[in-house]
Amino acid sequence: MRSILLILLAACLPNPQSVRERRESFDRSDLYGSLILEAPPPDMKSVGAVFGGRIKLLGYTLDPPQPRPGDRLKVTFYWTVLKPVDEDYEVFVHGDAITGKSSRLHGDHFPAEGDYPTDVWQVGEIVADPFKLWIPPGYGPKQLGLFTGLYKEKYRVPLTDKGSAHGTGDNRSRAVEIVFP
């Protein structure tokens, strides 16, 4: 009797989707034009960094284009997938002084405003990843580097090609360099 009950209960459990099935069935319709683009914007600054041989950071835009201390900065990264990704990664952003010393600014987030997980991205898509970062008034150093990469829990996706940006030995790309006036 107990084994029959266990079989009946197991039959009621949902059949988990494979990552491939989830990627193919994910509803992207509301994301086209805002988070999934046909082409990067013309004002995008190129980076070309590749993580894990699968995800490429095409580039970024800044708003305002020449930020100053005290600004709320909107950074939009533009990612594409070279090969299917089976993990849902977060994006880390470290704002570190390039010259001088200052406390680190953080902008860690799930990409595409949390609406489009990396494990459902399709090869060739361009994914817009906007996020905001506050630069405190009186931020001391004249140069701020925004270092980025991908991670899940304690695992950082390896930086396999630094592109035109400065790579670091800790699997992060210095994708953005801001020089304050």
N, C-alpha and C positions, 0 to 999 in steps of 0.2 A: 504494500500500500504506500509506504513511504517513497519507494523508487518511482511509482506512478506519479505521485504528487510532485517530485522533483522534475520529472520529465515534463509535466504540464506547466510548471513554473518556468522552466527553461524555454519552452515553446513561446511563452509570452514576452520574453526579452527581445528587444529590438536587435536586428541584425546590424552590427556596426558596419559603416561604410569604409571601404578602403580609401586611402588618400587620393588615389586616382579617380575613384567614383565621386568623392567629395569635390575634387577640382573640376570635374566635368559637369556636375550638377549644380554648382554654386551659382546663385542668381546675381549676375553682374549688371543687370539692366539699369539700375539706378546710379551706377558708378561711372558709366561712360560719359566722357566730356568733363567730368569734375575730378575724379581720382584715377580713371583709366583713360589715357590719352592716345590719340593716333600718332602724335609727334611731340617732341619736347618743345617748349616755348622758344622763340628766337633769341630771347635774352638770357637763356640758360648758359651758365659757365660750365664748361666740360670738366669732368674729373676722370672717368673711365676706370675707377678702381673695381676690382673683381674680388668677391668673397666666396671662398669655398669652390671656386671654379663654376659657380652656378648663378650667383646674383651679381649684377653689375650696377654700380652707382654711376649713372650717365653724367649727372651734374646737379646743379642747384641754382636757385634764384633767391635773392634777398629782398625784403621789403621792410624798411626803406633800403634802397640800393647802397647807400653809404651810411650805415648806422653809427650812432654816437652813444656814449654812456648815458644812461637814463632812458634809452629807447626800449620799447617792446618790439623785438625783432621777429618777423615771420620768415622762417627758412623753409623752403620747399626743396626736398631732395627728389630726384627723378631716378627711379630704379627700373631695371628690366631683368627678365629671367633668361638665362642662357640654356639652362637645363632644369627640368622639374625639381621642385624643392619639396621635401617630405616633412619639414618641420615648420611650426609657426614661430618665427623669430621676432624678437623685439629689436628696435634700433636704439643704440646708445649714442648719446651726443655729449661730449666733454668739451666745454669751453675752457681752454687753458691759455694762460699768458704765454706768448712766444718769447717775448723779452720782458724782463722784470718778473715780479711775483704778485700773485693775486689768488684768491680762492677760486676753486673750480666752479664753473657754471654747468648745470646739468639740464639735459633735455630728453632723457630716456622716454620712449613711447612705443606703442604698437604702431606699425606703419599704416599709412592711408587713414589716419584718424581712427584707427581701430576697426574700421569697416571692411578691410580687405586683408585677411591673414596671408602670410607668405606661402603657406602650404597649398593655397588654391590659385596662386598666380600662374598664368599661362605663359609659356615660352613666347618671347617677342613682345609681350605687352609692355607699355610704359606706364608705370604706376607713380602718380604724384603723391608725395608724402609731406604734407604741410604740418608744421608745428611752430610753437611760439617759444621764445626765449627772452628773458628780461636781462638787460645789461644794466647793472646797478649804476646810479649816478656816482661819479667820482671813481669809476673803475680805473685803476692806476696805470697799467701797462698800455703802451701805444699800439701793441699788436695782440690780437686775439685769434687763436686758432680754434676752429671747430673740428674736433676729431670725431669720427663716426665709425660704426661697424655694426655687426649683428650678433645677437646672443640669445641663448635660451638657458635659463637658470645660471649655472656657473660655466657654461661652455660658450666660448667666443668662436664665431666662424672665422677660419683663417683668412687673412688677406693674401690672396694668391697672385694678384697683380695690382701694383699700386697706381697704375695709370699715370696721369700727369700730376697727381698729388704727391705729397710727402707721405711715405709709409713709415710705420714705426714697427719695432720688434714685438709689439704687444697686440698685433692683429687689429689695428685701427688705422684709418686713413685721415690725414689732416686735409680734409676736403675743402675747407673754407678758411681763408685768411682775411682778417679784417684789420685794416690800419686806420686808427682813429686820427682825425685832424688835430 
